[in-house]
């Protein structure tokens, strides 16, 4: 508090107070409902300034760890945070960890993203988080330029995923029914809801509402997000059958770990000779069947939990060739 020479608190109106102070010859004002709250906010501001001064001369890793602790740790789910840190440790930190924050340039970020060209999804995640990290540093006047603002992200024109054809979908369902496969209800639920894999494998934490035919899916990316999925009684009954397979919520359950489910589904696909099909293809299949059955795109977007319709259109709809032929036959070419 050495540089804060003048501190004054005065009442403003009936229920507010203002604390005015100067720091390095600059005047500041804090408004709050009580004197105690004014003083608390003042201490927080001074603490942040002190922390910022320290970080300004530190490395990227020092600031990144601080940024995670202040702005990400409390909002992200444990597994999401763990995956994010793992991604940065593998691809970002080898190049940036020891570099002074102010010396990180656009070319450094671009090189990292370019090296991840074969894993475009992870590259996008890295870029989004790097951009948020540097954007916050810029807001705090720790850097004069956000190096991410000039980075070029190439759109992934490769394989965004593949949906099952109607014949493949029916073949899969028949196989599950005839073999009474242990993943039967899980896969059927995947096809009927289009949940993310993490949502599906944590389905025991969902809430079912049989009055409104809704599944309330607790957030998998952020702690406080909740997705409401409108569905049918049959789907709810299948969901309940899946829930009955789980032990109590507080008891760990390893039977449906992601890798185990992925490998088991691969065995099924190999047996059925499905090429290019993965467990995530079931989510693509759900979106595609929705569009083919005339569900409005805005509704599909909400069910999938996407932030924009363009993401739904570009990534998750693979219209069946038979469906496209059916649509073509509906066009009236009366001029022939």
URQUI-V944872 format. One record per pair of residues at least 12 apart in sequence whose C-alpha atoms are under 10 Angstrom apart, sorted by the first residue. I is the first residue (numbers start at 1). J is the second residue. D is the distance in Angstrom with one decimal. If there is no record, write none. Layout:
I_J_D, I_J_D
This chain:
1_23_8.6, 1_43_8.8, 1_46_7.0, 1_47_9.0, 1_50_9.4, 2_23_8.8, 2_24_9.6, 3_22_8.0, 3_23_5.5, 3_24_5.8, 3_25_8.5, 3_46_9.9, 4_21_6.7, 4_22_5.4, 4_23_4.5, 4_24_7.0, 4_25_8.6, 4_26_9.4, 4_27_9.5, 4_46_9.0, 5_21_7.4, 5_22_6.2, 5_23_6.9, 5_24_8.6, 5_25_8.8, 6_20_7.8, 6_21_5.2, 6_22_5.6, 6_23_8.2, 6_25_9.9, 6_27_9.1, 7_19_7.0, 7_20_5.7, 7_21_4.4, 7_22_7.1, 7_23_9.7, 7_27_9.9, 7_28_9.7, 7_29_9.9, 7_39_9.8, 7_42_9.7, 8_20_5.1, 8_21_6.3, 8_22_9.6, 8_29_9.5, 9_21_8.8, 9_29_9.6, 9_30_9.2, 9_31_9.5, 9_35_7.2, 9_38_8.2, 9_39_8.9, 10_31_9.7, 10_35_8.5, 11_31_9.5, 11_32_9.8, 11_33_9.4, 11_34_8.9, 11_35_8.6, 12_31_8.6, 12_32_9.4, 12_33_9.3, 14_33_9.5, 15_32_8.7, 15_33_5.9, 15_34_7.7, 16_31_6.9, 16_32_5.6, 16_33_4.3, 16_34_6.3, 16_35_8.5, 16_38_9.6, 17_30_8.2, 17_31_5.7, 17_32_5.4, 17_33_5.9, 17_34_5.9, 17_35_6.3, 17_36_9.6, 17_37_9.0, 17_38_7.3, 18_30_5.5, 18_31_4.4, 18_32_6.5, 18_33_8.7, 18_34_8.7, 18_35_7.9, 18_38_7.0, 18_39_9.8, 19_31_6.4, 19_32_8.3, 19_34_10.0, 19_35_7.9, 19_37_9.7, 19_38_6.0, 19_39_7.5, 19_41_9.4, 19_42_8.0, 20_38_9.4, 20_42_9.3, 21_42_8.8, 23_46_9.2, 28_42_9.7, 29_42_9.2, 30_42_7.3, 30_45_9.8, 48_140_9.2, 49_140_8.8, 51_63_10.0, 51_66_9.4, 52_137_8.9, 52_140_7.4, 52_141_8.5, 52_142_6.8, 53_141_9.8, 53_142_8.0, 54_142_9.9, 55_100_9.4, 55_101_8.2, 55_137_9.5, 55_142_7.7, 56_100_8.3, 56_101_6.9, 56_102_7.4, 56_137_9.0, 56_140_9.8, 56_141_8.8, 56_142_5.4, 56_143_7.7, 57_100_6.9, 57_101_7.4, 57_102_8.0, 57_142_9.0, 58_98_8.7, 58_99_8.4, 58_100_5.7, 58_101_6.4, 58_102_8.7, 59_96_8.2, 59_97_6.6, 59_98_5.4, 59_99_5.2, 59_100_4.0, 59_101_5.1, 59_102_8.3, 59_103_9.0, 59_104_9.4, 60_93_8.6, 60_95_10.0, 60_96_6.2, 60_97_5.5, 60_98_6.6, 60_99_5.9, 60_100_5.8, 60_101_4.6, 60_102_8.3, 60_103_9.0, 60_104_7.8, 60_133_9.9, 60_134_9.6, 61_92_9.7, 61_93_7.3, 61_96_7.3, 61_97_4.7, 61_98_6.7, 61_99_8.1, 61_100_8.7, 61_101_8.3, 62_97_8.1, 62_98_8.8, 62_99_10.0, 62_100_9.2, 62_101_8.7, 63_97_9.7, 63_100_9.6, 63_101_7.5, 63_133_8.5, 63_134_9.3, 63_137_8.3, 63_142_9.8, 64_88_9.9, 64_93_9.9, 64_97_8.9, 64_101_9.4, 64_130_8.9, 64_133_6.9, 64_134_8.9, 64_137_9.6, 65_85_9.7, 66_133_9.9, 67_132_9.4, 67_133_6.6, 67_134_9.4, 67_136_8.2, 67_137_8.6, 68_81_9.0, 68_85_9.2, 68_129_9.9, 68_133_8.4, 71_132_9.7, 71_133_9.0, 71_136_9.2, 72_129_9.8, 72_133_9.8, 72_222_9.4, 73_222_9.9, 74_222_8.8, 74_223_7.9, 74_224_9.9, 75_221_8.5, 75_222_5.4, 75_223_5.6, 75_224_7.3, 75_225_9.5, 76_219_9.3, 76_220_8.3, 76_221_6.0, 76_222_4.4, 76_223_5.7, 76_224_8.7, 76_225_9.9, 77_219_8.0, 77_220_6.3, 77_221_5.8, 77_222_5.4, 77_223_5.3, 77_224_9.1, 78_220_9.2, 78_221_9.0, 78_222_9.1, 78_223_8.8, 79_198_9.5, 79_220_8.5, 79_221_8.5, 80_198_9.9, 80_220_7.6, 80_221_6.0, 80_222_8.1, 80_223_10.0, 81_221_8.7, 81_222_9.5, 84_122_9.3, 84_125_8.1, 84_126_8.0, 84_129_8.7, 85_126_10.0, 87_122_7.5, 87_123_9.2, 87_125_8.8, 87_126_7.4, 88_122_9.9, 88_125_9.8, 88_126_7.1, 88_129_9.5, 88_130_9.3, 91_112_6.9, 91_113_8.8, 91_115_8.4, 91_116_7.9, 91_122_9.6, 91_123_9.1, 91_126_8.5, 92_108_9.6, 92_109_8.4, 92_111_9.9, 92_112_6.6, 92_113_9.0, 92_126_8.0, 92_127_9.9, 92_130_9.1, 93_112_9.8, 94_112_9.6, 95_108_7.6, 95_109_9.0, 95_111_9.1, 95_112_7.7, 96_108_7.9, 96_109_8.7, 96_112_9.4, 101_134_9.1, 101_137_9.1, 101_142_8.3, 101_143_7.6, 102_137_9.8, 102_142_7.6, 102_143_5.7, 102_144_8.0, 102_145_8.7, 102_146_9.7, 102_147_9.6, 103_143_9.1, 103_147_9.6, 104_134_9.7, 104_143_9.6, 104_145_9.7, 104_146_9.1, 104_147_6.9, 104_148_9.7, 105_145_8.9, 105_146_8.4, 105_147_5.3, 105_148_8.2, 105_150_9.6, 105_151_9.8, 106_145_9.6, 106_146_8.2, 106_147_4.4, 106_148_6.0, 106_149_7.8, 106_150_6.4, 106_151_6.1, 106_152_9.5, 107_147_8.1, 107_148_9.2, 107_150_9.0, 107_151_7.8, 108_147_8.5, 108_148_9.5, 108_151_9.5, 109_126_9.7, 109_127_8.1, 109_130_8.4, 109_131_9.6, 109_147_7.3, 109_148_6.7, 109_150_9.5, 109_151_7.0, 109_152_9.7, 110_127_9.2, 110_147_9.2, 110_148_8.2, 110_150_8.8, 110_151_5.7, 110_152_7.1, 110_153_8.4, 111_151_9.5, 112_126_9.0, 112_127_9.1, 113_126_7.8, 113_127_7.2, 113_151_8.7, 113_152_8.8, 113_153_7.7, 113_154_9.4, 114_152_9.4, 114_153_8.7, 114_154_9.1, 117_153_9.7, 117_154_8.7, 117_156_8.8, 118_156_9.6, 118_158_9.7, 119_156_9.5, 120_153_9.4, 120_154_8.8, 120_155_8.4, 120_156_6.5, 120_157_9.8, 120_158_9.2, 120_160_9.8, 121_156_8.5, 121_160_9.4, 123_153_8.8, 124_153_7.8, 124_154_9.5, 124_155_9.5, 124_156_9.7, 127_148_7.7, 127_151_8.8, 127_152_10.0, 127_153_8.4, 128_148_9.1, 130_146_9.8, 130_147_9.3, 130_148_7.2, 131_146_7.6, 131_147_8.1, 131_148_5.4, 131_149_7.5, 131_151_9.5, 132_146_9.5, 132_148_9.0, 133_146_9.3, 133_148_9.6, 134_146_5.6, 134_147_7.4, 134_148_7.3, 134_149_9.3, 135_147_9.0, 135_148_8.4, 135_149_8.9, 159_276_9.6, 159_315_9.3, 160_281_9.8, 160_284_9.4, 160_314_8.5, 160_315_5.8, 160_316_7.9, 160_317_10.0, 161_276_8.3, 161_277_8.1, 161_278_8.3, 161_280_7.5, 161_281_6.3, 161_282_9.8, 161_283_9.4, 161_284_7.0, 161_285_9.8, 161_315_7.4, 161_316_7.6, 161_317_9.5, 161_318_9.0, 162_275_9.6, 162_276_7.0, 162_277_6.4, 162_278_8.1, 162_280_8.4, 162_281_5.4, 162_282_8.6, 162_283_9.3, 162_284_6.4, 162_285_7.7, 162_288_9.9, 162_315_9.4, 162_316_8.3, 162_317_8.9, 162_318_7.2, 163_276_9.3, 163_277_7.5, 163_278_9.2, 163_280_8.8, 163_281_5.1, 163_282_6.7, 163_283_7.8, 163_284_4.9, 163_285_4.4, 163_286_8.2, 163_287_8.6, 163_288_7.1, 163_289_9.2, 163_316_8.2, 163_317_7.9, 163_318_6.3, 163_319_8.7, 163_320_8.8, 164_274_8.7, 164_276_9.7, 164_277_7.4, 164_278_9.8, 164_281_6.8, 164_282_7.2, 164_283_9.7, 164_284_7.9, 164_285_5.6, 164_286_9.1, 164_288_8.9, 164_289_9.5, 164_318_8.9, 164_320_8.8, 165_285_7.9, 165_288_9.4, 165_289_9.4, 165_318_9.1, 165_319_8.9, 165_320_6.3, 165_321_8.6, 165_322_9.2, 166_285_9.0, 166_289_8.6, 166_320_7.7, 166_321_10.0, 166_322_9.0, 166_323_9.6, 168_269_10.0, 168_272_8.7, 168_273_9.8, 168_274_7.7, 169_191_8.9, 169_282_9.0, 169_285_8.3, 171_272_8.0, 172_184_9.6, 172_187_9.3, 172_188_9.6, 172_268_8.4, 172_269_8.5, 172_272_7.7, 172_274_9.6, 173_187_8.8, 173_188_7.7, 173_191_9.8, 175_268_8.8, 175_271_9.9, 175_272_8.5, 176_188_8.9, 176_268_9.2, 181_268_9.5, 182_264_9.5, 183_242_9.5, 183_256_9.1, 183_261_8.0, 183_264_8.2, 183_265_8.1, 183_268_10.0, 184_242_9.5, 185_238_6.5, 185_239_7.9, 185_240_9.8, 185_241_7.3, 185_242_6.2, 185_243_10.0, 185_245_9.8, 186_200_7.7, 186_201_8.6, 186_203_9.6, 186_238_8.6, 186_239_8.3, 186_241_9.2, 186_242_6.5, 186_243_9.8, 186_256_9.6, 186_261_9.6, 187_200_9.4, 187_261_9.9, 187_265_8.8, 187_279_8.6, 187_282_7.8, 188_235_8.8, 188_238_7.9, 188_239_9.3, 188_282_9.1, 189_235_7.0, 189_236_9.0, 189_237_10.0, 189_238_6.7, 189_239_6.6, 189_241_9.9, 189_242_8.3, 189_282_9.6, 190_239_9.9, 190_279_8.9, 190_280_9.0, 190_281_9.6, 190_282_6.1, 190_283_6.6, 190_285_9.3, 190_286_7.9, 191_281_9.2, 191_282_5.4, 191_283_6.6, 191_284_8.9, 191_285_6.8, 191_286_5.4, 191_287_9.2, 191_289_9.3, 192_231_8.5, 192_232_9.5, 192_234_9.7, 192_235_6.8, 192_236_10.0, 192_238_9.5, 192_239_9.9, 192_282_8.9, 192_283_8.9, 192_285_9.3, 192_286_6.4, 192_287_9.7, 192_289_9.7, 192_290_9.8, 193_215_9.5, 193_229_7.8, 193_230_9.1, 193_231_7.7, 193_235_8.1, 193_239_9.8, 193_282_9.3, 193_283_7.8, 193_286_6.7, 193_287_9.0, 193_303_7.9, 193_304_8.4, 194_229_9.8, 194_280_9.0, 194_281_9.5, 194_282_6.8, 194_283_4.3, 194_284_7.4, 194_285_7.8, 194_286_5.2, 194_287_6.8, 194_290_9.9, 194_300_9.5, 194_303_7.7, 194_304_6.4, 194_305_9.7, 195_217_9.0, 195_229_9.2, 195_280_9.4, 195_282_9.0, 195_283_6.5, 195_286_8.9, 195_303_8.2, 195_304_6.7, 195_305_8.7, 196_220_8.8, 196_280_7.8, 196_282_9.5, 196_283_7.0, 196_304_7.9, 196_305_9.0, 197_220_9.7, 197_258_7.8, 197_261_9.7, 197_262_9.7, 197_279_8.0, 197_280_7.1, 197_282_9.6, 197_283_8.5, 198_219_9.6, 198_220_6.6, 198_221_9.0, 198_257_9.7, 198_258_7.9, 199_217_7.1, 199_218_7.8, 199_219_7.8, 199_220_6.3, 199_221_9.4, 199_227_10.0, 200_217_9.1, 200_220_9.9, 200_239_9.8, 200_242_9.8, 200_256_9.8, 201_253_10.0, 201_255_10.0, 201_256_6.6, 201_257_7.4, 201_258_7.4, 201_261_9.0, 202_217_9.0, 202_218_8.8, 202_219_9.9, 202_220_8.5, 202_243_9.7, 202_246_10.0, 202_249_9.7, 202_253_9.9, 202_256_9.3, 202_257_9.8, 203_215_9.6, 203_216_9.6, 203_217_7.5, 203_218_8.7, 203_239_8.1, 203_240_9.7, 203_242_8.1, 203_243_7.0, 203_246_9.3, 204_217_9.6, 204_218_9.9, 204_239_9.1, 204_240_9.1, 204_242_8.0, 204_243_5.4, 204_244_8.6, 204_245_9.1, 204_246_6.9, 204_247_8.9, 204_248_8.6, 204_249_6.7, 205_217_7.5, 205_218_6.8, 205_219_9.8, 205_243_8.9, 205_249_7.0, 206_218_6.0, 206_219_9.5, 206_226_9.5, 206_227_9.8, 206_228_10.0, 206_239_9.4, 206_243_9.0, 207_228_9.7, 207_240_9.9, 208_229_9.9, 208_236_7.1, 208_237_9.5, 208_239_8.3, 208_240_8.1, 209_230_9.7, 209_233_9.7, 209_236_8.3, 210_231_9.9, 210_232_9.0, 210_233_7.0, 210_236_7.3, 210_237_9.0, 211_233_9.3, 212_230_7.9, 212_231_8.8, 212_232_9.1, 212_233_9.2, 213_229_8.6, 213_230_6.1, 213_231_5.6, 213_232_5.7, 213_233_6.0, 213_234_9.4, 213_235_8.7, 213_236_7.0, 214_227_10.0, 214_228_6.6, 214_229_5.5, 214_230_4.5, 214_231_5.8, 214_232_7.8, 214_233_8.9, 214_235_9.6, 214_236_7.7, 215_227_8.1, 215_228_5.9, 215_229_5.1, 215_230_6.6, 215_231_7.4, 215_232_9.8, 215_235_9.5, 215_236_7.5, 215_239_8.8, 216_228_4.7, 216_229_6.4, 216_230_8.9, 217_229_7.5, 226_305_9.6, 227_302_8.3, 227_303_7.8, 227_304_8.9, 227_305_6.9, 228_302_8.5, 228_303_7.6, 228_305_9.1, 229_299_10.0, 229_302_8.1, 229_303_5.7, 229_304_8.7, 229_305_9.3, 230_299_9.8, 230_302_9.9, 230_303_7.8, 231_303_9.6, 258_279_9.9, 261_279_8.2, 262_278_7.5, 262_279_6.1, 262_280_9.1, 263_278_9.5, 263_279_9.1, 264_279_9.5, 265_277_9.3, 265_278_7.4, 265_279_6.4, 266_278_6.8, 266_279_7.7, 281_316_9.2, 283_304_8.4, 283_316_7.7, 283_317_9.8, 284_304_9.8, 284_312_9.6, 284_315_8.1, 284_316_5.0, 284_317_6.5, 284_318_7.5, 285_316_8.0, 285_317_7.9, 285_318_7.9, 285_319_9.5, 285_320_10.0, 286_300_9.3, 286_304_9.3, 286_316_8.7, 286_317_8.9, 287_300_6.7, 287_301_8.8, 287_303_9.0, 287_304_7.8, 287_312_8.1, 287_313_9.3, 287_315_9.6, 287_316_5.9, 287_317_5.8, 287_318_8.3, 287_319_9.6, 288_300_9.5, 288_312_9.9, 288_313_9.7, 288_316_6.8, 288_317_4.7, 288_318_5.6, 288_319_6.0, 288_320_7.9, 289_317_8.4, 289_318_8.9, 289_319_8.1, 289_320_8.7, 289_323_9.9, 290_317_8.9, 291_313_9.7, 291_316_10.0, 291_317_7.3, 291_318_9.1, 291_319_7.8, 292_317_9.2, 292_318_9.4, 292_319_6.9, 292_320_7.9, 292_323_6.9, 292_324_8.9, 292_327_9.7, 293_323_9.6, 297_309_6.9, 297_310_9.6, 297_312_7.9, 297_313_8.0, 297_317_10.0, 298_312_9.0, 300_312_7.7, 300_313_9.6, 300_316_9.8, 301_313_8.8, 301_316_9.7, 304_316_9.2
